[in-house]
Amino acid sequence: MKITRLEVLVVDDQSPDGTGIIADQMSKDNPCIHVLHRPPPRGRGLAGIDGFRWARDHSYEYAIEMDADFSHPPEFIPFLLKPFEDPNRPVDLVIGSRYIPGGKIKGWPRWRYWNSFVANRLARWVLGLRAIDCTSGYRCFSKNALEKIPWESLIATGPVIVEEILFHFERAGLRHTEVPITFIERTQGTSKVRFSTILRWIRELVRIRLKGIPQRH
């Protein structure tokens, strides 16, 4: 597989820090940079859905999801693409994993480790997921996955969108693999993780599972 062109989509969720303005200027100077400005309401989940739908509707062969604060180092992008080169082990999703051998996390306080560990276990249990790093937001989807995941019917508005996408991915019978990455805690800004965020995440996780239970007739 030879990647001939890499493009960037910045999903601006009405960021108050001027991100959209900076991204617009960059897109004028570079045709490989695109900007999607979202109308209200705001939300990590809603922004993710719109970004993936944009990639699907523009028929991209692969779509890489990543944080824009460099906690997901761009140098791992080739490792996310490499598994697609093996015709004997076809996959539709490659997860950048912190929790398989070789994966690392730098800069987290102890409570963040425990929070992430419990979240992974809880997501795997409630949604029946097979992935090791269920909460990783550094992932590469194939065109086939983009077309088969029911973006229009997803219900998550917040960070739990990561697990909801994986839930529908596995239900569609698609295959994934995981490659080790190093997650680096951001050096600027503050984390949005709060106790109230965790409670909403758990509630949304249960909603996703209940919505996915087949109805009896």
Z-matrix of the N, CA and C atoms (Angstrom, degrees):
N
C 1 1.461
C 2 1.522 1 109.84
N 3 1.308 2 116.59 1 129.77
C 4 1.452 3 121.45 2 178.81
C 5 1.519 4 109.52 3 -120.25
N 6 1.318 5 115.72 4 117.68
C 7 1.457 6 120.52 5 178.28
C 8 1.529 7 108.22 6 -83.18
N 9 1.310 8 116.63 7 117.08
C 10 1.464 9 120.50 8 -175.95
C 11 1.526 10 112.58 9 -95.87
N 12 1.323 11 116.59 10 -16.49
C 13 1.463 12 118.18 11 -176.12
C 14 1.523 13 110.20 12 -156.81
N 15 1.299 14 116.17 13 129.74
C 16 1.457 15 121.99 14 175.15
C 17 1.521 16 108.77 15 -113.54
N 18 1.316 17 116.41 16 131.97
C 19 1.457 18 121.14 17 178.67
C 20 1.520 19 109.56 18 -126.17
N 21 1.324 20 116.01 19 158.09
C 22 1.461 21 122.29 20 -176.39
C 23 1.521 22 109.41 21 -121.71
N 24 1.322 23 115.93 22 132.33
C 25 1.460 24 121.68 23 172.38
C 26 1.523 25 108.31 24 -113.57
N 27 1.311 26 116.52 25 120.99
C 28 1.463 27 121.98 26 174.74
C 29 1.522 28 107.57 27 -98.91
N 30 1.324 29 117.42 28 116.83
C 31 1.461 30 121.13 29 177.25
C 32 1.520 31 107.35 30 -94.23
N 33 1.326 32 115.66 31 107.30
C 34 1.469 33 121.61 32 -178.07
C 35 1.522 34 108.95 33 -92.63
N 36 1.319 35 115.44 34 109.40
C 37 1.463 36 121.31 35 -178.06
C 38 1.535 37 109.58 36 -94.12
N 39 1.333 38 116.02 37 54.14
C 40 1.470 39 122.68 38 -178.59
C 41 1.523 40 111.38 39 55.63
N 42 1.310 41 115.69 40 43.60
C 43 1.462 42 120.51 41 -178.37
C 44 1.526 43 110.35 42 -60.66
N 45 1.346 44 118.20 43 130.14
C 46 1.466 45 121.15 44 -177.31
C 47 1.530 46 113.81 45 -79.07
N 48 1.332 47 117.81 46 -4.42
C 49 1.466 48 119.70 47 -175.75
C 50 1.525 49 113.44 48 -96.35
N 51 1.335 50 117.53 49 9.42
C 52 1.460 51 120.07 50 177.63
C 53 1.512 52 114.68 51 86.64
N 54 1.339 53 117.30 52 12.43
C 55 1.467 54 120.46 53 -179.89
C 56 1.527 55 111.41 54 -57.00
N 57 1.323 56 116.88 55 -42.71
C 58 1.457 57 120.67 56 -177.71
C 59 1.518 58 112.79 57 -61.94
N 60 1.319 59 116.30 58 -39.23
C 61 1.466 60 120.51 59 -179.36
C 62 1.528 61 110.32 60 -66.46
N 63 1.334 62 116.01 61 -44.24
C 64 1.467 63 120.76 62 179.00
C 65 1.523 64 110.21 63 -63.54
N 66 1.342 65 116.63 64 -43.10
C 67 1.464 66 120.54 65 -179.50
C 68 1.522 67 110.94 66 -64.68
N 69 1.330 68 117.70 67 -38.64
C 70 1.465 69 120.84 68 177.82
C 71 1.522 70 111.03 69 -60.93
N 72 1.317 71 116.43 70 -42.29
C 73 1.460 72 119.89 71 179.63
C 74 1.529 73 110.74 72 -65.56
N 75 1.321 74 116.40 73 -40.91
C 76 1.465 75 119.87 74 178.49
C 77 1.521 76 111.35 75 -64.03
N 78 1.328 77 117.13 76 -37.46
C 79 1.466 78 120.31 77 -179.60
C 80 1.527 79 111.56 78 -68.26
N 81 1.333 80 117.14 79 -29.20
C 82 1.462 81 120.07 80 176.61
C 83 1.519 82 111.36 81 -68.93
N 84 1.333 83 115.68 82 -32.53
C 85 1.459 84 120.64 83 -178.55
C 86 1.526 85 113.04 84 -87.40
N 87 1.333 86 117.04 85 -17.64
C 88 1.460 87 120.62 86 -176.00
C 89 1.529 88 109.32 87 -139.68
N 90 1.332 89 118.86 88 112.73
C 91 1.470 90 121.14 89 -177.74
C 92 1.525 91 113.71 90 -67.60
N 93 1.333 92 118.30 91 -10.11
C 94 1.468 93 121.20 92 178.90
C 95 1.524 94 112.00 93 -86.67
N 96 1.324 95 117.11 94 -3.30
C 97 1.460 96 121.66 95 178.92
C 98 1.526 97 109.21 96 -106.81
N 99 1.306 98 116.50 97 127.29
C 100 1.463 99 122.92 98 -179.48
C 101 1.523 100 109.08 99 -120.81
N 102 1.317 101 116.38 100 151.73
C 103 1.463 102 121.15 101 -179.30
C 104 1.521 103 108.93 102 -129.10
N 105 1.317 104 115.60 103 130.43
C 106 1.457 105 121.67 104 176.32
C 107 1.520 106 108.26 105 -115.44
N 108 1.333 107 116.67 106 109.79
C 109 1.462 108 121.59 107 178.10
C 110 1.521 109 108.76 108 -91.36
N 111 1.315 110 116.13 109 121.82
C 112 1.452 111 121.19 110 -176.48
C 113 1.528 112 111.48 111 -93.10
N 114 1.342 113 116.83 112 139.86
C 115 1.463 114 120.16 113 171.27
C 116 1.520 115 109.79 114 -79.82
N 117 1.341 116 118.53 115 168.09
C 118 1.473 117 120.52 116 176.85
C 119 1.525 118 110.19 117 -62.29
N 120 1.336 119 118.24 118 157.14
C 121 1.464 120 127.40 119 0.96
C 122 1.525 121 111.69 120 -82.91
N 123 1.344 122 115.69 121 159.83
C 124 1.442 123 121.37 122 178.91
C 125 1.525 124 110.51 123 -84.25
N 126 1.337 125 116.44 124 162.63
C 127 1.462 126 119.61 125 176.57
C 128 1.513 127 111.21 126 161.08
N 129 1.322 128 116.76 127 138.52
C 130 1.461 129 122.07 128 178.90
C 131 1.522 130 110.93 129 -57.45
N 132 1.329 131 116.34 130 -42.47
C 133 1.453 132 119.80 131 -179.53
C 134 1.516 133 112.51 132 -66.89
N 135 1.319 134 116.47 133 -44.66
C 136 1.459 135 121.01 134 -179.10
C 137 1.529 136 110.87 135 -63.95
N 138 1.321 137 116.32 136 -39.24
C 139 1.461 138 120.12 137 178.44
C 140 1.527 139 110.67 138 -65.88
N 141 1.331 140 116.70 139 -41.03
C 142 1.453 141 120.17 140 178.78
C 143 1.517 142 112.25 141 -63.48
N 144 1.319 143 116.94 142 -43.84
C 145 1.463 144 120.98 143 179.12
C 146 1.519 145 110.71 144 -60.48
N 147 1.323 146 117.16 145 -46.66
C 148 1.468 147 120.60 146 -179.27
C 149 1.525 148 111.27 147 -63.45
N 150 1.330 149 116.92 148 -37.83
C 151 1.452 150 119.93 149 178.92
C 152 1.520 151 112.25 150 -65.09
N 153 1.321 152 117.10 151 -44.24
C 154 1.458 153 120.41 152 179.30
C 155 1.527 154 111.77 153 -68.93
N 156 1.308 155 117.46 154 -37.00
C 157 1.458 156 119.66 155 176.81
C 158 1.523 157 110.48 156 -64.01
N 159 1.312 158 116.70 157 -38.21
C 160 1.470 159 121.12 158 177.19
C 161 1.522 160 109.84 159 -61.18
N 162 1.334 161 117.15 160 -45.12
C 163 1.466 162 120.93 161 179.21
C 164 1.530 163 111.01 162 -64.26
N 165 1.331 164 116.38 163 -40.90
C 166 1.462 165 120.15 164 177.75
C 167 1.523 166 111.30 165 -63.03
N 168 1.323 167 116.63 166 -47.94
C 169 1.457 168 120.79 167 -176.19
C 170 1.521 169 113.10 168 -68.12
N 171 1.338 170 116.52 169 -20.68
C 172 1.469 171 120.23 170 177.22
C 173 1.526 172 111.63 171 -98.72
N 174 1.336 173 116.59 172 9.97
C 175 1.467 174 123.28 173 170.97
C 176 1.528 175 114.36 174 57.34
N 177 1.322 176 116.62 175 42.82
C 178 1.463 177 119.87 176 175.83
C 179 1.525 178 109.62 177 -74.20
N 180 1.323 179 116.72 178 144.82
C 181 1.456 180 121.79 179 179.32
C 182 1.527 181 111.43 180 -70.97
N 183 1.337 182 116.13 181 -34.97
C 184 1.454 183 121.30 182 179.99
C 185 1.520 184 108.71 183 -142.44
N 186 1.312 185 115.74 184 149.32
C 187 1.467 186 121.19 185 176.47
C 188 1.523 187 108.17 186 -133.18
N 189 1.332 188 116.18 187 120.63
C 190 1.461 189 121.51 188 179.38
C 191 1.518 190 109.14 189 -102.47
N 192 1.315 191 115.25 190 124.38
C 193 1.464 192 122.55 191 177.11
C 194 1.524 193 108.30 192 -97.57
N 195 1.338 194 117.01 193 131.62
C 196 1.459 195 119.70 194 179.75
C 197 1.518 196 109.93 195 -158.79
N 198 1.338 197 115.59 196 155.56
C 199 1.458 198 120.89 197 174.09
C 200 1.531 199 109.13 198 -73.16
N 201 1.320 200 115.91 199 148.63
C 202 1.467 201 120.67 200 -176.64
C 203 1.518 202 112.99 201 -95.77
N 204 1.338 203 117.81 202 10.20
C 205 1.475 204 119.91 203 -178.03
C 206 1.528 205 112.26 204 -103.20
N 207 1.347 206 116.16 205 15.05
C 208 1.462 207 124.06 206 178.52
C 209 1.519 208 113.72 207 68.94
N 210 1.338 209 117.77 208 11.67
C 211 1.458 210 118.67 209 169.46
C 212 1.531 211 109.49 210 -69.59
N 213 1.332 212 116.20 211 -22.00
C 214 1.457 213 122.43 212 170.54
C 215 1.525 214 107.40 213 -105.58
N 216 1.332 215 118.62 214 94.26
C 217 1.469 216 121.38 215 -175.46
C 218 1.530 217 111.67 216 -59.98
N 219 1.337 218 117.65 217 129.03
C 220 1.475 219 120.73 218 -178.79
C 221 1.517 220 114.29 219 -60.86
N 222 1.338 221 118.14 220 -22.57
C 223 1.465 222 119.58 221 -178.22
C 224 1.525 223 113.38 222 -65.64
N 225 1.343 224 117.54 223 -10.34
C 226 1.464 225 119.82 224 177.37
C 227 1.532 226 112.03 225 -88.20
N 228 1.318 227 118.35 226 -4.93
C 229 1.467 228 120.84 227 -179.34
C 230 1.526 229 112.38 228 -56.06
N 231 1.354 230 120.62 229 -45.27
C 232 1.473 231 119.25 230 177.98
C 233 1.523 232 113.25 231 -58.21
N 234 1.335 233 117.78 232 -32.78
C 235 1.463 234 120.75 233 179.39
C 236 1.529 235 111.09 234 -70.87
N 237 1.334 236 116.71 235 -30.94
C 238 1.460 237 119.97 236 176.88
C 239 1.527 238 111.42 237 -72.06
N 240 1.309 239 117.20 238 -28.57
C 241 1.465 240 121.36 239 -178.60
C 242 1.528 241 112.73 240 -86.31
N 243 1.312 242 117.38 241 -27.27
C 244 1.468 243 120.86 242 -172.07
C 245 1.526 244 114.18 243 -58.81
N 246 1.355 245 121.11 244 -41.91
C 247 1.478 246 119.41 245 -179.01
C 248 1.524 247 113.89 246 -58.43
N 249 1.315 248 118.26 247 -22.58
C 250 1.460 249 120.13 248 179.69
C 251 1.527 250 111.68 249 -72.00
N 252 1.331 251 117.57 250 -11.94
C 253 1.458 252 121.29 251 -178.74
C 254 1.523 253 112.41 252 -78.92
N 255 1.325 254 118.18 253 -17.78
C 256 1.464 255 121.66 254 -175.38
C 257 1.526 256 110.52 255 -86.83
N 258 1.339 257 118.93 256 106.48
C 259 1.472 258 120.49 257 -178.76
C 260 1.524 259 112.91 258 -71.16
N 261 1.328 260 117.01 259 -16.84
C 262 1.461 261 120.06 260 -178.70
C 263 1.522 262 112.96 261 -84.38
N 264 1.330 263 117.17 262 -14.24
C 265 1.463 264 121.59 263 178.78
C 266 1.530 265 109.05 264 -132.37
N 267 1.322 266 116.44 265 71.67
C 268 1.469 267 118.96 266 -176.70
C 269 1.522 268 112.23 267 -64.45
N 270 1.319 269 116.57 268 134.26
C 271 1.458 270 122.38 269 178.43
C 272 1.526 271 108.83 270 -133.09
N 273 1.327 272 115.68 271 158.13
C 274 1.457 273 121.18 272 177.38
C 275 1.523 274 112.01 273 -118.49
N 276 1.317 275 116.76 274 -3.52
C 277 1.461 276 120.60 275 178.57
C 278 1.523 277 109.18 276 -152.24
N 279 1.330 278 115.57 277 133.11
C 280 1.461 279 121.38 278 173.32
C 281 1.527 280 107.37 279 -118.53
N 282 1.319 281 116.25 280 123.27
C 283 1.464 282 122.30 281 -178.16
C 284 1.522 283 109.68 282 -100.27
N 285 1.317 284 116.55 283 127.96
C 286 1.452 285 121.02 284 171.72
C 287 1.517 286 108.27 285 -77.78
N 288 1.331 287 116.89 286 105.46
C 289 1.463 288 121.49 287 -167.91
C 290 1.521 289 112.35 288 -103.16
N 291 1.336 290 114.29 289 136.04
C 292 1.463 291 121.42 290 174.97
C 293 1.511 292 112.22 291 -90.84
N 294 1.344 293 116.79 292 -12.12
C 295 1.453 294 120.32 293 -167.71
C 296 1.517 295 115.17 294 -117.88
N 297 1.325 296 117.94 295 10.73
C 298 1.452 297 119.92 296 170.69
C 299 1.527 298 107.21 297 -101.80
N 300 1.334 299 118.82 298 164.06
C 301 1.469 300 120.20 299 -179.94
C 302 1.527 301 112.17 300 -51.77
N 303 1.315 302 115.74 301 128.85
C 304 1.454 303 121.56 302 -177.53
C 305 1.512 304 113.64 303 99.54
N 306 1.328 305 117.58 304 -19.97
C 307 1.461 306 121.57 305 178.10
C 308 1.518 307 111.19 306 -76.77
N 309 1.332 308 116.43 307 146.50
C 310 1.463 309 120.63 308 -176.43
C 311 1.527 310 110.88 309 -142.95
N 312 1.320 311 114.57 310 160.39
C 313 1.467 312 122.95 311 172.71
C 314 1.522 313 107.35 312 -131.66
N 315 1.315 314 116.11 313 131.10
C 316 1.461 315 120.27 314 179.56
C 317 1.529 316 110.01 315 -121.09
N 318 1.338 317 115.31 316 131.76
C 319 1.456 318 120.17 317 171.21
C 320 1.503 319 116.91 318 93.55
N 321 1.345 320 117.81 319 5.42
C 322 1.461 321 119.45 320 -179.62
C 323 1.529 322 111.05 321 -87.81
N 324 1.335 323 117.39 322 140.59
C 325 1.470 324 119.68 323 168.03
C 326 1.523 325 109.08 324 -71.97
N 327 1.321 326 116.43 325 164.53
C 328 1.465 327 120.48 326 -174.53
C 329 1.529 328 112.47 327 -58.32
N 330 1.354 329 117.31 328 -37.16
C 331 1.460 330 118.84 329 -176.03
C 332 1.519 331 112.04 330 -66.01
N 333 1.356 332 115.91 331 -28.56
C 334 1.462 333 118.41 332 178.27
C 335 1.524 334 110.89 333 -69.93
N 336 1.340 335 116.79 334 -36.65
C 337 1.467 336 119.90 335 176.11
C 338 1.532 337 110.41 336 -60.12
N 339 1.335 338 115.36 337 -48.29
C 340 1.458 339 119.24 338 -177.88
C 341 1.528 340 111.35 339 -66.01
N 342 1.320 341 117.25 340 -38.95
C 343 1.453 342 121.38 341 178.71
C 344 1.524 343 110.82 342 -61.26
N 345 1.336 344 115.84 343 -45.06
C 346 1.457 345 120.13 344 -179.59
C 347 1.527 346 111.41 345 -68.16
N 348 1.328 347 116.79 346 -40.28
C 349 1.466 348 121.40 347 179.41
C 350 1.528 349 110.52 348 -60.90
N 351 1.325 350 116.36 349 -48.42
C 352 1.463 351 120.56 350 -179.61
C 353 1.529 352 110.57 351 -65.38
N 354 1.334 353 117.30 352 -40.45
C 355 1.464 354 120.89 353 179.93
C 356 1.522 355 110.87 354 -61.30
N 357 1.325 356 116.61 355 -42.44
C 358 1.464 357 119.67 356 178.72
C 359 1.518 358 111.34 357 -62.13
N 360 1.327 359 116.32 358 -47.25
C 361 1.468 360 120.19 359 179.69
C 362 1.523 361 111.27 360 -62.01
N 363 1.325 362 116.22 361 -42.52
C 364 1.460 363 120.55 362 -178.16
C 365 1.528 364 111.06 363 -65.92
N 366 1.328 365 116.81 364 -43.45
C 367 1.462 366 120.57 365 179.90
C 368 1.527 367 111.21 366 -63.56
N 369 1.322 368 116.41 367 -41.74
C 370 1.460 369 119.66 368 179.80
C 371 1.526 370 110.79 369 -64.86
N 372 1.334 371 116.42 370 -37.47
C 373 1.458 372 120.37 371 -178.30
C 374 1.529 373 112.28 372 -73.93
N 375 1.322 374 116.76 373 -48.34
C 376 1.474 375 120.24 374 -176.27
C 377 1.531 376 111.44 375 -68.54
N 378 1.323 377 117.34 376 -43.02
C 379 1.460 378 120.37 377 -175.57
C 380 1.525 379 113.63 378 -98.08
N 381 1.330 380 116.71 379 -5.03
C 382 1.459 381 119.15 380 179.17
C 383 1.511 382 113.31 381 68.96
N 384 1.321 383 117.65 382 34.45
C 385 1.463 384 121.76 383 -176.30
C 386 1.518 385 111.26 384 -79.58
N 387 1.335 386 115.48 385 150.18
C 388 1.461 387 120.93 386 -179.66
C 389 1.527 388 112.55 387 -100.57
N 390 1.311 389 118.31 388 -18.39
C 391 1.461 390 121.66 389 -177.85
C 392 1.528 391 110.46 390 -64.27
N 393 1.327 392 115.95 391 150.17
C 394 1.461 393 121.20 392 177.37
C 395 1.530 394 110.20 393 -77.84
N 396 1.333 395 116.44 394 -50.89
C 397 1.470 396 120.73 395 179.52
C 398 1.525 397 108.92 396 -101.99
N 399 1.332 398 115.22 397 82.79
C 400 1.474 399 121.11 398 -176.34
C 401 1.523 400 112.86 399 -70.93
N 402 1.331 401 117.12 400 -24.17
C 403 1.462 402 120.05 401 -173.82
C 404 1.524 403 112.90 402 -99.92
N 405 1.328 404 117.38 403 6.70
C 406 1.460 405 119.74 404 177.78
C 407 1.528 406 110.38 405 -68.97
N 408 1.324 407 115.99 406 133.80
C 409 1.456 408 120.93 407 176.61
C 410 1.517 409 112.68 408 -105.01
N 411 1.340 410 116.27 409 16.72
C 412 1.464 411 121.85 410 178.55
C 413 1.517 412 106.72 411 -111.54
N 414 1.361 413 116.79 412 97.63
C 415 1.448 414 120.19 413 -169.93
C 416 1.524 415 110.60 414 -146.76
N 417 1.322 416 115.46 415 154.56
C 418 1.462 417 121.28 416 177.52
C 419 1.522 418 109.48 417 -123.03
N 420 1.328 419 116.39 418 124.33
C 421 1.460 420 123.15 419 -178.70
C 422 1.528 421 110.30 420 -106.99
N 423 1.321 422 115.66 421 142.78
C 424 1.461 423 120.36 422 174.65
C 425 1.529 424 110.07 423 -80.95
N 426 1.314 425 116.17 424 167.59
C 427 1.463 426 121.40 425 176.32
C 428 1.521 427 110.47 426 -60.66
N 429 1.328 428 116.80 427 -38.73
C 430 1.458 429 121.39 428 178.96
C 431 1.524 430 111.42 429 -60.45
N 432 1.345 431 116.58 430 -41.89
C 433 1.466 432 120.35 431 178.47
C 434 1.523 433 110.80 432 -66.37
N 435 1.323 434 116.49 433 -42.38
C 436 1.467 435 120.25 434 179.67
C 437 1.521 436 111.10 435 -58.97
N 438 1.322 437 116.61 436 -33.06
C 439 1.461 438 120.52 437 -177.26
C 440 1.527 439 112.85 438 -83.76
N 441 1.331 440 117.84 439 -23.75
C 442 1.466 441 120.04 440 -174.58
C 443 1.528 442 114.06 441 -97.91
N 444 1.317 443 118.17 442 -20.55
C 445 1.467 444 119.89 443 178.28
C 446 1.530 445 108.63 444 -75.24
N 447 1.331 446 118.95 445 129.82
C 448 1.475 447 121.66 446 -175.34
C 449 1.535 448 112.12 447 -80.09
N 450 1.322 449 117.03 448 74.12
C 451 1.464 450 121.59 449 -174.57
C 452 1.519 451 112.68 450 -55.71
N 453 1.332 452 116.80 451 -38.91
C 454 1.459 453 120.38 452 -175.34
C 455 1.526 454 113.40 453 -68.18
N 456 1.324 455 117.36 454 -17.93
C 457 1.471 456 119.74 455 -177.19
C 458 1.529 457 112.70 456 -106.07
N 459 1.338 458 118.27 457 2.44
C 460 1.459 459 119.88 458 178.67
C 461 1.525 460 110.28 459 -69.52
N 462 1.329 461 116.43 460 148.23
C 463 1.465 462 120.04 461 -172.51
C 464 1.523 463 114.07 462 -115.57
N 465 1.323 464 118.36 463 -11.14
C 466 1.461 465 120.72 464 -176.28
C 467 1.529 466 110.77 465 -71.48
N 468 1.329 467 115.82 466 136.61
C 469 1.465 468 120.81 467 175.75
C 470 1.522 469 111.59 468 -108.52
N 471 1.336 470 116.71 469 -18.56
C 472 1.459 471 120.75 470 -176.74
C 473 1.516 472 112.83 471 -113.31
N 474 1.346 473 117.34 472 -156.41
C 475 1.463 474 122.33 473 -175.87
C 476 1.527 475 115.13 474 -60.71
N 477 1.318 476 118.30 475 -20.95
C 478 1.463 477 121.01 476 -178.96
C 479 1.532 478 111.70 477 -66.84
N 480 1.322 479 117.26 478 -5.47
C 481 1.462 480 120.81 479 175.29
C 482 1.523 481 110.67 480 -56.48
N 483 1.345 482 116.88 481 -31.73
C 484 1.468 483 121.14 482 179.90
C 485 1.522 484 110.22 483 -59.16
N 486 1.326 485 116.49 484 -46.09
C 487 1.461 486 120.55 485 -179.84
C 488 1.526 487 111.90 486 -75.04
N 489 1.318 488 117.53 487 -34.59
C 490 1.466 489 119.41 488 179.84
C 491 1.525 490 111.29 489 -64.54
N 492 1.323 491 116.93 490 -41.52
C 493 1.467 492 120.20 491 177.59
C 494 1.524 493 110.05 492 -61.09
N 495 1.328 494 117.00 493 -44.22
C 496 1.461 495 120.97 494 179.93
C 497 1.528 496 110.74 495 -64.52
N 498 1.325 497 116.88 496 -36.72
C 499 1.460 498 122.59 497 177.95
C 500 1.528 499 110.33 498 -59.03
N 501 1.334 500 117.18 499 -49.96
C 502 1.462 501 120.83 500 -179.65
C 503 1.524 502 111.55 501 -71.48
N 504 1.321 503 116.76 502 -32.15
C 505 1.458 504 120.77 503 176.68
C 506 1.521 505 110.66 504 -59.78
N 507 1.323 506 116.88 505 -48.49
C 508 1.458 507 120.23 506 -178.62
C 509 1.528 508 111.56 507 -69.98
N 510 1.325 509 117.30 508 -35.29
C 511 1.464 510 120.73 509 178.23
C 512 1.526 511 111.54 510 -65.29
N 513 1.336 512 116.61 511 -26.34
C 514 1.466 513 121.09 512 178.83
C 515 1.524 514 111.87 513 -79.87
N 516 1.332 515 117.14 514 -1.61
C 517 1.452 516 120.97 515 178.52
C 518 1.515 517 113.91 516 77.60
N 519 1.323 518 117.57 517 19.81
C 520 1.461 519 121.19 518 -179.33
C 521 1.530 520 110.01 519 -85.54
N 522 1.320 521 115.81 520 160.32
C 523 1.462 522 120.88 521 -175.45
C 524 1.527 523 111.00 522 -107.78
N 525 1.319 524 114.83 523 146.31
C 526 1.458 525 119.71 524 177.39
C 527 1.525 526 109.93 525 -133.61
N 528 1.310 527 115.52 526 164.21
C 529 1.450 528 122.53 527 170.86
C 530 1.526 529 107.42 528 -141.55
N 531 1.336 530 116.31 529 166.87
C 532 1.458 531 120.84 530 -179.16
C 533 1.520 532 110.18 531 -126.32
N 534 1.328 533 115.89 532 140.31
C 535 1.460 534 121.95 533 176.07
C 536 1.530 535 107.75 534 -123.66
N 537 1.325 536 118.12 535 146.37
C 538 1.468 537 119.92 536 -177.23
C 539 1.525 538 112.53 537 -72.74
N 540 1.317 539 115.87 538 139.67
C 541 1.460 540 122.29 539 174.27
C 542 1.528 541 108.03 540 -133.13
N 543 1.310 542 115.82 541 168.36
C 544 1.458 543 122.25 542 171.69
C 545 1.514 544 108.40 543 -111.12
N 546 1.310 545 116.12 544 117.64
C 547 1.463 546 121.74 545 176.39
C 548 1.522 547 107.97 546 -89.78
N 549 1.331 548 116.83 547 129.31
C 550 1.460 549 121.85 548 -178.06
C 551 1.524 550 109.31 549 -117.10
N 552 1.308 551 116.94 550 121.92
C 553 1.468 552 120.76 551 179.65
C 554 1.521 553 109.98 552 -60.56
N 555 1.312 554 115.61 553 138.49
C 556 1.464 555 121.17 554 -178.34
C 557 1.523 556 111.41 555 -58.09
N 558 1.334 557 114.94 556 147.47
C 559 1.467 558 120.63 557 179.95
C 560 1.519 559 111.85 558 -98.53
N 561 1.345 560 116.97 559 -13.59
C 562 1.459 561 121.25 560 177.83
C 563 1.519 562 109.25 561 -130.72
N 564 1.333 563 116.04 562 152.54
C 565 1.454 564 120.10 563 -178.00
C 566 1.516 565 110.58 564 82.04
N 567 1.308 566 116.07 565 -178.81
C 568 1.464 567 121.94 566 -178.98
C 569 1.510 568 110.42 567 -128.67
N 570 1.322 569 115.98 568 152.01
C 571 1.454 570 120.89 569 178.22
C 572 1.520 571 110.57 570 -69.28
N 573 1.354 572 116.08 571 144.64
C 574 1.463 573 121.32 572 178.24
C 575 1.520 574 112.16 573 -89.88
N 576 1.340 575 117.06 574 3.70
C 577 1.465 576 120.82 575 -178.60
C 578 1.522 577 109.78 576 -73.14
N 579 1.314 578 116.25 577 118.51
C 580 1.461 579 123.35 578 176.15
C 581 1.527 580 107.79 579 -130.37
N 582 1.346 581 116.46 580 166.47
C 583 1.457 582 119.16 581 177.96
C 584 1.527 583 110.66 582 -60.96
N 585 1.335 584 116.57 583 -39.43
C 586 1.466 585 120.25 584 178.35
C 587 1.529 586 111.22 585 -64.25
N 588 1.352 587 116.24 586 -33.67
C 589 1.464 588 120.47 587 177.27
C 590 1.517 589 110.71 588 -64.49
N 591 1.328 590 116.53 589 -41.09
C 592 1.459 591 121.46 590 179.69
C 593 1.523 592 111.01 591 -64.75
N 594 1.342 593 116.89 592 -41.58
C 595 1.465 594 120.24 593 178.69
C 596 1.525 595 111.39 594 -63.88
N 597 1.337 596 116.88 595 -42.09
C 598 1.470 597 120.10 596 177.84
C 599 1.522 598 110.23 597 -64.17
N 600 1.337 599 116.06 598 -38.18
C 601 1.462 600 120.37 599 179.99
C 602 1.526 601 110.79 600 -61.65
N 603 1.322 602 117.06 601 -43.89
C 604 1.466 603 121.21 602 179.33
C 605 1.525 604 110.39 603 -64.61
N 606 1.314 605 116.88 604 -44.03
C 607 1.464 606 120.38 605 179.48
C 608 1.526 607 111.44 606 -61.04
N 609 1.331 608 116.15 607 -43.15
C 610 1.460 609 120.38 608 179.86
C 611 1.529 610 110.86 609 -67.29
N 612 1.325 611 116.99 610 -35.54
C 613 1.458 612 121.07 611 178.32
C 614 1.529 613 109.93 612 -59.69
N 615 1.319 614 116.47 613 -44.32
C 616 1.469 615 121.01 614 179.13
C 617 1.525 616 110.43 615 -65.89
N 618 1.331 617 117.12 616 -40.41
C 619 1.468 618 120.28 617 178.47
C 620 1.520 619 111.44 618 -60.25
N 621 1.323 620 116.59 619 -41.94
C 622 1.462 621 121.00 620 179.82
C 623 1.519 622 110.26 621 -62.85
N 624 1.335 623 116.40 622 -43.52
C 625 1.467 624 119.88 623 -179.65
C 626 1.520 625 111.18 624 -65.24
N 627 1.324 626 117.56 625 -44.19
C 628 1.462 627 120.19 626 -179.30
C 629 1.520 628 111.23 627 -65.30
N 630 1.312 629 116.76 628 -37.54
C 631 1.467 630 120.26 629 178.61
C 632 1.524 631 111.20 630 -66.11
N 633 1.330 632 116.14 631 -28.52
C 634 1.457 633 119.90 632 -177.76
C 635 1.512 634 114.65 633 -86.18
N 636 1.348 635 117.78 634 -6.53
C 637 1.472 636 120.53 635 178.15
C 638 1.523 637 109.51 636 -75.39
N 639 1.329 638 118.83 637 124.35
C 640 1.466 639 120.28 638 179.34
C 641 1.528 640 111.51 639 -57.81
N 642 1.336 641 115.82 640 138.38
C 643 1.451 642 120.45 641 179.81
C 644 1.527 643 111.12 642 -79.33
N 645 1.342 644 116.24 643 141.52
C 646 1.470 645 119.98 644 175.79
C 647 1.509 646 110.30 645 -82.66
N 648 1.305 647 115.99 646 143.44
C 649 1.453 648 120.63 647 179.58
C 650 1.530 649 108.78 648 -120.81
